[in-house]
Amino acid sequence: MPIFDFACQDCGKKFDLMISNRDKDKVTCPECGSSKVRQLLSLFNTTSSGGSKTVQPSCSAGCPTAASGG
Ligand SMILES: [Zn+2]
């Protein structure tokens, strides 16, 4: 199951739960028990200092999905 990040709008508690997509409606704050929680967007590896982009060595040559003119 995926992990979702939530933030309570009553006490400001941030927490993450590993629930299914359908159970996101009945999430309650583990701190105060409020149901006014807001789902946060998941971020993928955005903690990079500096401004240089990291090039991933993924299929630089011989990639099966390499688009070639037909
Ligand atoms: Zn709360």
N, CA, C, O and the ligand as a Tripos MOL2 file, in Angstrom:
@<TRIPOS>MOLECULE
protein
  281   279    71     0     0
PROTEIN
NO_CHARGES

@<TRIPOS>ATOM
      1 N           0.8370   -1.1980    0.0000 N.3       1 MET1
      2 CA          0.0000    0.0000    0.0000 C.3       1 MET1
      3 C           0.8730    1.2490    0.0000 C.2       1 MET1
      4 O           1.9550    1.2610    0.5880 O.2       1 MET1
      5 N           0.4080    2.2740   -0.6470 N.am      2 PRO2
      6 CA          1.1850    3.5160   -0.6970 C.3       2 PRO2
      7 C           1.1170    4.2720    0.6130 C.2       2 PRO2
      8 O           0.2010    4.0830    1.4140 O.2       2 PRO2
      9 N           2.0850    5.1170    0.8150 N.am      3 ILE3
     10 CA          2.1460    5.9370    2.0180 C.3       3 ILE3
     11 C           1.7860    7.3730    1.6640 C.2       3 ILE3
     12 O           2.3660    7.9810    0.7640 O.2       3 ILE3
     13 N           0.8090    7.8940    2.4010 N.am      4 PHE4
     14 CA          0.3670    9.2580    2.1510 C.3       4 PHE4
     15 C           0.7360   10.1400    3.3320 C.2       4 PHE4
     16 O           0.7260    9.7010    4.4820 O.2       4 PHE4
     17 N           1.0560   11.3700    3.0320 N.am      5 ASP5
     18 CA          1.3710   12.3460    4.0700 C.3       5 ASP5
     19 C           0.1370   13.2050    4.3310 C.2       5 ASP5
     20 O          -0.5370   13.6600    3.4070 O.2       5 ASP5
     21 N          -0.1350   13.4110    5.6150 N.am      6 PHE6
     22 CA         -1.2790   14.2230    5.9860 C.3       6 PHE6
     23 C          -0.8450   15.2990    6.9670 C.2       6 PHE6
     24 O           0.1880   15.1950    7.6280 O.2       6 PHE6
     25 N          -1.6710   16.3340    7.0370 N.am      7 ALA7
     26 CA         -1.4400   17.3950    8.0030 C.3       7 ALA7
     27 C          -2.7740   17.7630    8.6280 C.2       7 ALA7
     28 O          -3.7530   18.0210    7.9280 O.2       7 ALA7
     29 N          -2.8000   17.7850    9.9530 N.am      8 CYS8
     30 CA         -4.0260   18.1270   10.6540 C.3       8 CYS8
     31 C          -4.2400   19.6330   10.5980 C.2       8 CYS8
     32 O          -3.3130   20.4140   10.8160 O.2       8 CYS8
     33 N          -5.4530   20.0240   10.3080 N.am      9 GLN9
     34 CA         -5.7460   21.4490   10.2060 C.3       9 GLN9
     35 C          -6.1650   22.0230   11.5510 C.2       9 GLN9
     36 O          -6.3720   23.2300   11.6760 O.2       9 GLN9
     37 N          -6.2900   21.1790   12.5420 N.am     10 ASP10
     38 CA         -6.6640   21.6570   13.8650 C.3      10 ASP10
     39 C          -5.4470   21.9050   14.7400 C.2      10 ASP10
     40 O          -5.3130   22.9600   15.3590 O.2      10 ASP10
     41 N          -4.5650   20.9210   14.7810 N.am     11 CYS11
     42 CA         -3.4030   21.0520   15.6450 C.3      11 CYS11
     43 C          -2.1070   21.1920   14.8530 C.2      11 CYS11
     44 O          -1.0510   21.4740   15.4190 O.2      11 CYS11
     45 N          -2.1950   20.9960   13.5570 N.am     12 GLY12
     46 CA         -1.0190   21.1780   12.7230 C.3      12 GLY12
     47 C          -0.0890   19.9870   12.7190 C.2      12 GLY12
     48 O           1.0390   20.0630   12.2330 O.2      12 GLY12
     49 N          -0.5690   18.8890   13.2640 N.am     13 LYS13
     50 CA          0.2360   17.6870   13.3160 C.3      13 LYS13
     51 C           0.4160   17.1030   11.9190 C.2      13 LYS13
     52 O          -0.5380   16.9810   11.1510 O.2      13 LYS13
     53 N           1.6510   16.7480   11.6100 N.am     14 LYS14
     54 CA          1.9270   16.0970   10.3400 C.3      14 LYS14
     55 C           2.2460   14.6360   10.5820 C.2      14 LYS14
     56 O           3.0220   14.2840   11.4700 O.2      14 LYS14
     57 N           1.6350   13.8040    9.7770 N.am     15 PHE15
     58 CA          1.8520   12.3790    9.9540 C.3      15 PHE15
     59 C           1.6700   11.6950    8.6140 C.2      15 PHE15
     60 O           1.1150   12.2560    7.6700 O.2      15 PHE15
     61 N           2.1500   10.4800    8.5620 N.am     16 ASP16
     62 CA          2.0110    9.7130    7.3370 C.3      16 ASP16
     63 C           1.3800    8.3710    7.6400 C.2      16 ASP16
     64 O           1.6590    7.7520    8.6670 O.2      16 ASP16
     65 N           0.5380    7.9370    6.7450 N.am     17 LEU17
     66 CA         -0.1640    6.6770    6.9300 C.3      17 LEU17
     67 C          -0.0050    5.8130    5.6930 C.2      17 LEU17
     68 O           0.0280    6.3020    4.5630 O.2      17 LEU17
     69 N           0.0890    4.5410    5.9350 N.am     18 MET18
     70 CA          0.1540    3.6110    4.8270 C.3      18 MET18
     71 C          -1.2230    2.9800    4.6390 C.2      18 MET18
     72 O          -1.5340    1.9380    5.2160 O.2      18 MET18
     73 N          -2.0150    3.6200    3.8400 N.am     19 ILE19
     74 CA         -3.3930    3.1730    3.6530 C.3      19 ILE19
     75 C          -3.6870    3.0700    2.1660 C.2      19 ILE19
     76 O          -2.9250    3.5360    1.3190 O.2      19 ILE19
     77 N          -4.7970    2.4550    1.8880 N.am     20 SER20
     78 CA         -5.2000    2.3530    0.4970 C.3      20 SER20
     79 C          -5.8400    3.6620    0.0680 C.2      20 SER20
     80 O          -6.1720    4.5150    0.8900 O.2      20 SER20
     81 N          -6.0010    3.7940   -1.2150 N.am     21 ASN21
     82 CA         -6.4840    5.0550   -1.7610 C.3      21 ASN21
     83 C          -7.9160    5.3680   -1.3110 C.2      21 ASN21
     84 O          -8.2980    6.5330   -1.2020 O.2      21 ASN21
     85 N          -8.6840    4.3390   -1.0590 N.am     22 ARG22
     86 CA        -10.0760    4.5500   -0.7050 C.3      22 ARG22
     87 C         -10.2520    4.9510    0.7580 C.2      22 ARG22
     88 O         -11.2840    5.4950    1.1530 O.2      22 ARG22
     89 N          -9.2160    4.6700    1.5510 N.am     23 ASP23
     90 CA         -9.3270    4.9630    2.9770 C.3      23 ASP23
     91 C          -8.8660    6.3730    3.3310 C.2      23 ASP23
     92 O          -8.8250    6.7490    4.5020 O.2      23 ASP23
     93 N          -8.5270    7.1330    2.3250 N.am     24 LYS24
     94 CA         -8.0410    8.4720    2.6030 C.3      24 LYS24
     95 C          -9.1450    9.3850    3.1170 C.2      24 LYS24
     96 O          -8.8650   10.4330    3.7000 O.2      24 LYS24
     97 N         -10.3820    8.9990    2.9070 N.am     25 ASP25
     98 CA        -11.4880    9.8490    3.3210 C.3      25 ASP25
     99 C         -11.7470    9.7760    4.8260 C.2      25 ASP25
    100 O         -12.2910   10.7030    5.4260 O.2      25 ASP25
    101 N         -11.3500    8.6620    5.4120 N.am     26 LYS26
    102 CA        -11.6400    8.4670    6.8290 C.3      26 LYS26
    103 C         -10.3730    8.4970    7.6670 C.2      26 LYS26
    104 O         -10.2010    7.7230    8.6090 O.2      26 LYS26
    105 N          -9.5060    9.4040    7.2970 N.am     27 VAL27
    106 CA         -8.2730    9.5550    8.0640 C.3      27 VAL27
    107 C          -8.4920   10.5710    9.1720 C.2      27 VAL27
    108 O          -9.0370   11.6530    8.9500 O.2      27 VAL27
    109 N          -8.0610   10.2040   10.3570 N.am     28 THR28
    110 CA         -8.1790   11.1250   11.4780 C.3      28 THR28
    111 C          -6.8120   11.4050   12.0660 C.2      28 THR28
    112 O          -5.8930   10.5950   11.9510 O.2      28 THR28
    113 N          -6.6890   12.5490   12.6890 N.am     29 CYS29
    114 CA         -5.4170   12.9500   13.2710 C.3      29 CYS29
    115 C          -5.0890   12.0800   14.4890 C.2      29 CYS29
    116 O          -5.9160   11.9400   15.3900 O.2      29 CYS29
    117 N          -3.8990   11.5020   14.5190 N.am     30 PRO30
    118 CA         -3.5060   10.6650   15.6500 C.3      30 PRO30
    119 C          -3.1820   11.4900   16.8940 C.2      30 PRO30
    120 O          -3.0280   10.9430   17.9860 O.2      30 PRO30
    121 N          -3.0830   12.7790   16.7250 N.am     31 GLU31
    122 CA         -2.7320   13.6520   17.8380 C.3      31 GLU31
    123 C          -3.9680   14.1220   18.5870 C.2      31 GLU31
    124 O          -4.0570   13.9860   19.8070 O.2      31 GLU31
    125 N          -4.9230   14.6770   17.8440 N.am     32 CYS32
    126 CA         -6.1070   15.2290   18.4950 C.3      32 CYS32
    127 C          -7.3800   14.5090   18.0700 C.2      32 CYS32
    128 O          -8.4490   14.7460   18.6330 O.2      32 CYS32
    129 N          -7.2680   13.6400   17.0880 N.am     33 GLY33
    130 CA         -8.4260   12.8590   16.6840 C.3      33 GLY33
    131 C          -9.3510   13.5960   15.7380 C.2      33 GLY33
    132 O         -10.4570   13.1370   15.4520 O.2      33 GLY33
    133 N          -8.8970   14.7340   15.2570 N.am     34 SER34
    134 CA         -9.7390   15.4950   14.3440 C.3      34 SER34
    135 C          -9.7710   14.8520   12.9650 C.2      34 SER34
    136 O          -8.8210   14.2020   12.5290 O.2      34 SER34
    137 N         -10.8750   15.0530   12.3100 N.am     35 SER35
    138 CA        -11.0100   14.4890   10.9710 C.3      35 SER35
    139 C         -10.6990   15.5220    9.8930 C.2      35 SER35
    140 O         -10.7940   15.2530    8.6960 O.2      35 SER35
    141 N         -10.3270   16.7040   10.3560 N.am     36 LYS36
    142 CA         -9.9920   17.7640    9.4060 C.3      36 LYS36
    143 C          -8.5150   17.6560    9.0430 C.2      36 LYS36
    144 O          -7.6930   18.4870    9.4280 O.2      36 LYS36
    145 N          -8.2160   16.6370    8.3110 N.am     37 VAL37
    146 CA         -6.8430   16.4460    7.8880 C.3      37 VAL37
    147 C          -6.7350   16.7340    6.3910 C.2      37 VAL37
    148 O          -7.6830   16.5590    5.6250 O.2      37 VAL37
    149 N          -5.5830   17.1660    6.0250 N.am     38 ARG38
    150 CA         -5.3640   17.5060    4.6240 C.3      38 ARG38
    151 C          -4.2030   16.6740    4.1000 C.2      38 ARG38
    152 O          -3.1670   16.5310    4.7490 O.2      38 ARG38
    153 N          -4.4030   16.1470    2.9390 N.am     39 GLN39
    154 CA         -3.3550   15.3130    2.3720 C.3      39 GLN39
    155 C          -2.2830   16.1820    1.7360 C.2      39 GLN39
    156 O          -2.5690   17.1330    1.0100 O.2      39 GLN39
    157 N          -1.0540   15.8280    2.0280 N.am     40 LEU40
    158 CA          0.0640   16.5570    1.4560 C.3      40 LEU40
    159 C           0.5500   15.8290    0.2160 C.2      40 LEU40
    160 O           0.3610   14.6240    0.0460 O.2      40 LEU40
    161 N           1.1710   16.5980   -0.6240 N.am     41 LEU41
    162 CA          1.6890   16.0070   -1.8470 C.3      41 LEU41
    163 C           3.0130   15.3270   -1.5680 C.2      41 LEU41
    164 O           3.8690   15.8640   -0.8650 O.2      41 LEU41
    165 N           3.1660   14.1680   -2.1160 N.am     42 SER42
    166 CA          4.4140   13.4350   -1.9300 C.3      42 SER42
    167 C           5.4740   13.9930   -2.8670 C.2      42 SER42
    168 O           5.2330   14.2610   -4.0430 O.2      42 SER42
    169 N           6.6310   14.1500   -2.3020 N.am     43 LEU43
    170 CA          7.7230   14.6910   -3.0960 C.3      43 LEU43
    171 C           8.7730   13.6230   -3.3250 C.2      43 LEU43
    172 O           9.0700   12.8170   -2.4430 O.2      43 LEU43
    173 N           9.3140   13.6310   -4.4940 N.am     44 PHE44
    174 CA         10.2870   12.6090   -4.8320 C.3      44 PHE44
    175 C          11.6760   13.2240   -4.9490 C.2      44 PHE44
    176 O          11.9850   13.9190   -5.9170 O.2      44 PHE44
    177 N          12.4840   12.9630   -3.9690 N.am     45 ASN45
    178 CA         13.9000   13.3560   -4.0090 C.3      45 ASN45
    179 C          14.0950   14.7930   -4.4680 C.2      45 ASN45
    180 O          14.7670   15.0600   -5.4640 O.2      45 ASN45
    181 N          13.5090   15.6880   -3.7400 N.am     46 THR46
    182 CA         13.6650   17.0820   -4.1160 C.3      46 THR46
    183 C          14.6660   17.7890   -3.2230 C.2      46 THR46
    184 O          14.8050   19.0120   -3.2550 O.2      46 THR46
    185 N          15.3630   16.9860   -2.4220 N.am     47 THR47
    186 CA         16.3270   17.5740   -1.5070 C.3      47 THR47
    187 C          17.7170   17.5400   -2.1250 C.2      47 THR47
    188 O          18.5550   16.7140   -1.7640 O.2      47 THR47
    189 N          17.9410   18.4350   -3.0430 N.am     48 SER48
    190 CA         19.2420   18.4920   -3.6890 C.3      48 SER48
    191 C          19.8040   19.8950   -3.5640 C.2      48 SER48
    192 O          19.1980   20.8650   -4.0180 O.2      48 SER48
    193 N          20.9450   19.9860   -2.9540 N.am     49 SER49
    194 CA         21.5760   21.2880   -2.7920 C.3      49 SER49
    195 C          22.3320   21.6710   -4.0570 C.2      49 SER49
    196 O          22.8720   20.8160   -4.7590 O.2      49 SER49
    197 N          22.3590   22.9540   -4.3300 N.am     50 GLY50
    198 CA         23.0330   23.3910   -5.5310 C.3      50 GLY50
    199 C          22.0670   23.4980   -6.6940 C.2      50 GLY50
    200 O          20.8510   23.4510   -6.5080 O.2      50 GLY50
    201 N          22.5960   23.6390   -7.8630 N.am     51 GLY51
    202 CA         21.7160   23.8080   -9.0130 C.3      51 GLY51
    203 C          22.0670   22.8750  -10.1470 C.2      51 GLY51
    204 O          21.5050   22.9660  -11.2380 O.2      51 GLY51
    205 N          22.9970   21.9810   -9.8860 N.am     52 SER52
    206 CA         23.4060   21.0800  -10.9560 C.3      52 SER52
    207 C          22.4510   19.8930  -11.0410 C.2      52 SER52
    208 O          22.0860   19.2990  -10.0270 O.2      52 SER52
    209 N          22.0720   19.5750  -12.2060 N.am     53 LYS53
    210 CA         21.1640   18.4550  -12.3800 C.3      53 LYS53
    211 C          21.9330   17.1310  -12.3960 C.2      53 LYS53
    212 O          23.0430   17.0220  -12.9190 O.2      53 LYS53
    213 N          21.2970   16.1590  -11.8100 N.am     54 THR54
    214 CA         21.9260   14.8510  -11.7710 C.3      54 THR54
    215 C          21.4160   13.9860  -12.9230 C.2      54 THR54
    216 O          20.2190   13.7320  -13.0560 O.2      54 THR54
    217 N          22.3350   13.5560  -13.7260 N.am     55 VAL55
    218 CA         21.9450   12.7380  -14.8780 C.3      55 VAL55
    219 C          21.9910   11.2680  -14.4800 C.2      55 VAL55
    220 O          23.0140   10.7470  -14.0370 O.2      55 VAL55
    221 N          20.8600   10.6340  -14.6520 N.am     56 GLN56
    222 CA         20.8130    9.2280  -14.2950 C.3      56 GLN56
    223 C          21.2960    8.3630  -15.4570 C.2      56 GLN56
    224 O          20.8570    8.5250  -16.5950 O.2      56 GLN56
    225 N          22.2030    7.4450  -15.1470 N.am     57 PRO57
    226 CA         22.7430    6.5690  -16.1980 C.3      57 PRO57
    227 C          21.7570    5.4790  -16.5820 C.2      57 PRO57
    228 O          22.0120    4.2920  -16.3800 O.2      57 PRO57
    229 N          20.6580    5.8860  -17.1250 N.am     58 SER58
    230 CA         19.6490    4.9020  -17.4960 C.3      58 SER58
    231 C          19.6060    4.7390  -19.0050 C.2      58 SER58
    232 O          19.3020    5.6790  -19.7400 O.2      58 SER58
    233 N          19.9040    3.5740  -19.4390 N.am     59 CYS59
    234 CA         19.8610    3.1900  -20.8450 C.3      59 CYS59
    235 C          20.4080    4.2830  -21.7580 C.2      59 CYS59
    236 O          19.7060    4.8380  -22.6040 O.2      59 CYS59
    237 N          21.6820    4.5640  -21.5510 N.am     60 SER60
    238 CA         22.2980    5.5700  -22.4140 C.3      60 SER60
    239 C          22.4990    5.0200  -23.8140 C.2      60 SER60
    240 O          22.4510    5.7430  -24.8100 O.2      60 SER60
    241 N          22.7260    3.7100  -23.8530 N.am     61 ALA61
    242 CA         22.9040    3.0900  -25.1550 C.3      61 ALA61
    243 C          22.2780    1.7030  -25.1270 C.2      61 ALA61
    244 O          22.4320    0.9610  -24.1560 O.2      61 ALA61
    245 N          21.6010    1.3740  -26.1550 N.am     62 GLY62
    246 CA         20.9800    0.0670  -26.2240 C.3      62 GLY62
    247 C          19.6970   -0.0050  -25.4320 C.2      62 GLY62
    248 O          19.2930   -1.0810  -24.9890 O.2      62 GLY62
    249 N          19.0710    1.1060  -25.2550 N.am     63 CYS63
    250 CA         17.8050    1.1200  -24.5400 C.3      63 CYS63
    251 C          16.7060    0.4750  -25.3960 C.2      63 CYS63
    252 O          16.5360    0.8190  -26.5660 O.2      63 CYS63
    253 N          15.9840   -0.4380  -24.8110 N.am     64 PRO64
    254 CA         14.9410   -1.1460  -25.5780 C.3      64 PRO64
    255 C          13.8150   -0.2160  -26.0000 C.2      64 PRO64
    256 O          13.1300   -0.4700  -26.9910 O.2      64 PRO64
    257 N          13.6240    0.8680  -25.2420 N.am     65 THR65
    258 CA         12.5320    1.7720  -25.5630 C.3      65 THR65
    259 C          13.0440    2.9970  -26.3000 C.2      65 THR65
    260 O          12.3490    4.0080  -26.4020 O.2      65 THR65
    261 N          14.2660    2.9000  -26.8130 N.am     66 ALA66
    262 CA         14.8220    4.0270  -27.5370 C.3      66 ALA66
    263 C          14.0330    4.2670  -28.8200 C.2      66 ALA66
    264 O          13.8460    3.3740  -29.6460 O.2      66 ALA66
    265 N          13.5930    5.4760  -28.9460 N.am     67 ALA67
    266 CA         12.7900    5.7910  -30.1130 C.3      67 ALA67
    267 C          13.7060    5.9690  -31.3340 C.2      67 ALA67
    268 O          14.6090    6.8060  -31.3540 O.2      67 ALA67
    269 N          13.4380    5.1720  -32.3090 N.am     68 SER68
    270 CA         14.2300    5.2750  -33.5310 C.3      68 SER68
    271 C          13.2990    5.4780  -34.7210 C.2      68 SER68
    272 O          12.2020    4.9240  -34.7900 O.2      68 SER68
    273 N          13.7620    6.2620  -35.6140 N.am     69 GLY69
    274 CA         12.9300    6.5540  -36.7780 C.3      69 GLY69
    275 C          12.6430    5.2830  -37.5740 C.2      69 GLY69
    276 O          13.4780    4.3860  -37.6970 O.2      69 GLY69
    277 N          11.4670    5.2520  -38.0860 N.am     70 GLY70
    278 CA         11.1220    4.0740  -38.7780 C.3      70 GLY70
    279 C          11.1520    4.1070  -40.2280 C.2      70 GLY70
    280 O          10.8570    3.1020  -40.8750 O.2      70 GLY70
    281 ZN         -4.7530   17.1440   15.0500 Zn       71 ZN71
@<TRIPOS>BOND
     1     1     2 1
     2     2     3 1
     3     3     4 2
     4     3     5 am
     5     5     6 1
     6     6     7 1
     7     7     8 2
     8     7     9 am
     9     9    10 1
    10    10    11 1
    11    11    12 2
    12    11    13 am
    13    13    14 1
    14    14    15 1
    15    15    16 2
    16    15    17 am
    17    17    18 1
    18    18    19 1
    19    19    20 2
    20    19    21 am
    21    21    22 1
    22    22    23 1
    23    23    24 2
    24    23    25 am
    25    25    26 1
    26    26    27 1
    27    27    28 2
    28    27    29 am
    29    29    30 1
    30    30    31 1
    31    31    32 2
    32    31    33 am
    33    33    34 1
    34    34    35 1
    35    35    36 2
    36    35    37 am
    37    37    38 1
    38    38    39 1
    39    39    40 2
    40    39    41 am
    41    41    42 1
    42    42    43 1
    43    43    44 2
    44    43    45 am
    45    45    46 1
    46    46    47 1
    47    47    48 2
    48    47    49 am
    49    49    50 1
    50    50    51 1
    51    51    52 2
    52    51    53 am
    53    53    54 1
    54    54    55 1
    55    55    56 2
    56    55    57 am
    57    57    58 1
    58    58    59 1
    59    59    60 2
    60    59    61 am
    61    61    62 1
    62    62    63 1
    63    63    64 2
    64    63    65 am
    65    65    66 1
    66    66    67 1
    67    67    68 2
    68    67    69 am
    69    69    70 1
    70    70    71 1
    71    71    72 2
    72    71    73 am
    73    73    74 1
    74    74    75 1
    75    75    76 2
    76    75    77 am
    77    77    78 1
    78    78    79 1
    79    79    80 2
    80    79    81 am
    81    81    82 1
    82    82    83 1
    83    83    84 2
    84    83    85 am
    85    85    86 1
    86    86    87 1
    87    87    88 2
    88    87    89 am
    89    89    90 1
    90    90    91 1
    91    91    92 2
    92    91    93 am
    93    93    94 1
    94    94    95 1
    95    95    96 2
    96    95    97 am
    97    97    98 1
    98    98    99 1
    99    99   100 2
   100    99   101 am
   101   101   102 1
   102   102   103 1
   103   103   104 2
   104   103   105 am
   105   105   106 1
   106   106   107 1
   107   107   108 2
   108   107   109 am
   109   109   110 1
   110   110   111 1
   111   111   112 2
   112   111   113 am
   113   113   114 1
   114   114   115 1
   115   115   116 2
   116   115   117 am
   117   117   118 1
   118   118   119 1
   119   119   120 2
   120   119   121 am
   121   121   122 1
   122   122   123 1
   123   123   124 2
   124   123   125 am
   125   125   126 1
   126   126   127 1
   127   127   128 2
   128   127   129 am
   129   129   130 1
   130   130   131 1
   131   131   132 2
   132   131   133 am
   133   133   134 1
   134   134   135 1
   135   135   136 2
   136   135   137 am
   137   137   138 1
   138   138   139 1
   139   139   140 2
   140   139   141 am
   141   141   142 1
   142   142   143 1
   143   143   144 2
   144   143   145 am
   145   145   146 1
   146   146   147 1
   147   147   148 2
   148   147   149 am
   149   149   150 1
   150   150   151 1
   151   151   152 2
   152   151   153 am
   153   153   154 1
   154   154   155 1
   155   155   156 2
   156   155   157 am
   157   157   158 1
   158   158   159 1
   159   159   160 2
   160   159   161 am
   161   161   162 1
   162   162   163 1
   163   163   164 2
   164   163   165 am
   165   165   166 1
   166   166   167 1
   167   167   168 2
   168   167   169 am
   169   169   170 1
   170   170   171 1
   171   171   172 2
   172   171   173 am
   173   173   174 1
   174   174   175 1
   175   175   176 2
   176   175   177 am
   177   177   178 1
   178   178   179 1
   179   179   180 2
   180   179   181 am
   181   181   182 1
   182   182   183 1
   183   183   184 2
   184   183   185 am
   185   185   186 1
   186   186   187 1
   187   187   188 2
   188   187   189 am
   189   189   190 1
   190   190   191 1
   191   191   192 2
   192   191   193 am
   193   193   194 1
   194   194   195 1
   195   195   196 2
   196   195   197 am
   197   197   198 1
   198   198   199 1
   199   199   200 2
   200   199   201 am
   201   201   202 1
   202   202   203 1
   203   203   204 2
   204   203   205 am
   205   205   206 1
   206   206   207 1
   207   207   208 2
   208   207   209 am
   209   209   210 1
   210   210   211 1
   211   211   212 2
   212   211   213 am
   213   213   214 1
   214   214   215 1
   215   215   216 2
   216   215   217 am
   217   217   218 1
   218   218   219 1
   219   219   220 2
   220   219   221 am
   221   221   222 1
   222   222   223 1
   223   223   224 2
   224   223   225 am
   225   225   226 1
   226   226   227 1
   227   227   228 2
   228   227   229 am
   229   229   230 1
   230   230   231 1
   231   231   232 2
   232   231   233 am
   233   233   234 1
   234   234   235 1
   235   235   236 2
   236   235   237 am
   237   237   238 1
   238   238   239 1
   239   239   240 2
   240   239   241 am
   241   241   242 1
   242   242   243 1
   243   243   244 2
   244   243   245 am
   245   245   246 1
   246   246   247 1
   247   247   248 2
   248   247   249 am
   249   249   250 1
   250   250   251 1
   251   251   252 2
   252   251   253 am
   253   253   254 1
   254   254   255 1
   255   255   256 2
   256   255   257 am
   257   257   258 1
   258   258   259 1
   259   259   260 2
   260   259   261 am
   261   261   262 1
   262   262   263 1
   263   263   264 2
   264   263   265 am
   265   265   266 1
   266   266   267 1
   267   267   268 2
   268   267   269 am
   269   269   270 1
   270   270   271 1
   271   271   272 2
   272   271   273 am
   273   273   274 1
   274   274   275 1
   275   275   276 2
   276   275   277 am
   277   277   278 1
   278   278   279 1
   279   279   280 2
@<TRIPOS>SUBSTRUCTURE
     1 MET1         2 RESIDUE 1 A MET
     2 PRO2         6 RESIDUE 1 A PRO
     3 ILE3        10 RESIDUE 1 A ILE
     4 PHE4        14 RESIDUE 1 A PHE
     5 ASP5        18 RESIDUE 1 A ASP
     6 PHE6        22 RESIDUE 1 A PHE
     7 ALA7        26 RESIDUE 1 A ALA
     8 CYS8        30 RESIDUE 1 A CYS
     9 GLN9        34 RESIDUE 1 A GLN
    10 ASP10       38 RESIDUE 1 A ASP
    11 CYS11       42 RESIDUE 1 A CYS
    12 GLY12       46 RESIDUE 1 A GLY
    13 LYS13       50 RESIDUE 1 A LYS
    14 LYS14       54 RESIDUE 1 A LYS
    15 PHE15       58 RESIDUE 1 A PHE
    16 ASP16       62 RESIDUE 1 A ASP
    17 LEU17       66 RESIDUE 1 A LEU
    18 MET18       70 RESIDUE 1 A MET
    19 ILE19       74 RESIDUE 1 A ILE
    20 SER20       78 RESIDUE 1 A SER
    21 ASN21       82 RESIDUE 1 A ASN
    22 ARG22       86 RESIDUE 1 A ARG
    23 ASP23       90 RESIDUE 1 A ASP
    24 LYS24       94 RESIDUE 1 A LYS
    25 ASP25       98 RESIDUE 1 A ASP
    26 LYS26      102 RESIDUE 1 A LYS
    27 VAL27      106 RESIDUE 1 A VAL
    28 THR28      110 RESIDUE 1 A THR
    29 CYS29      114 RESIDUE 1 A CYS
    30 PRO30      118 RESIDUE 1 A PRO
    31 GLU31      122 RESIDUE 1 A GLU
    32 CYS32      126 RESIDUE 1 A CYS
    33 GLY33      130 RESIDUE 1 A GLY
    34 SER34      134 RESIDUE 1 A SER
    35 SER35      138 RESIDUE 1 A SER
    36 LYS36      142 RESIDUE 1 A LYS
    37 VAL37      146 RESIDUE 1 A VAL
    38 ARG38      150 RESIDUE 1 A ARG
    39 GLN39      154 RESIDUE 1 A GLN
    40 LEU40      158 RESIDUE 1 A LEU
    41 LEU41      162 RESIDUE 1 A LEU
    42 SER42      166 RESIDUE 1 A SER
    43 LEU43      170 RESIDUE 1 A LEU
    44 PHE44      174 RESIDUE 1 A PHE
    45 ASN45      178 RESIDUE 1 A ASN
    46 THR46      182 RESIDUE 1 A THR
    47 THR47      186 RESIDUE 1 A THR
    48 SER48      190 RESIDUE 1 A SER
    49 SER49      194 RESIDUE 1 A SER
    50 GLY50      198 RESIDUE 1 A GLY
    51 GLY51      202 RESIDUE 1 A GLY
    52 SER52      206 RESIDUE 1 A SER
    53 LYS53      210 RESIDUE 1 A LYS
    54 THR54      214 RESIDUE 1 A THR
    55 VAL55      218 RESIDUE 1 A VAL
    56 GLN56      222 RESIDUE 1 A GLN
    57 PRO57      226 RESIDUE 1 A PRO
    58 SER58      230 RESIDUE 1 A SER
    59 CYS59      234 RESIDUE 1 A CYS
    60 SER60      238 RESIDUE 1 A SER
    61 ALA61      242 RESIDUE 1 A ALA
    62 GLY62      246 RESIDUE 1 A GLY
    63 CYS63      250 RESIDUE 1 A CYS
    64 PRO64      254 RESIDUE 1 A PRO
    65 THR65      258 RESIDUE 1 A THR
    66 ALA66      262 RESIDUE 1 A ALA
    67 ALA67      266 RESIDUE 1 A ALA
    68 SER68      270 RESIDUE 1 A SER
    69 GLY69      274 RESIDUE 1 A GLY
    70 GLY70      278 RESIDUE 1 A GLY
    71 ZN71       281 GROUP 0 **** ****
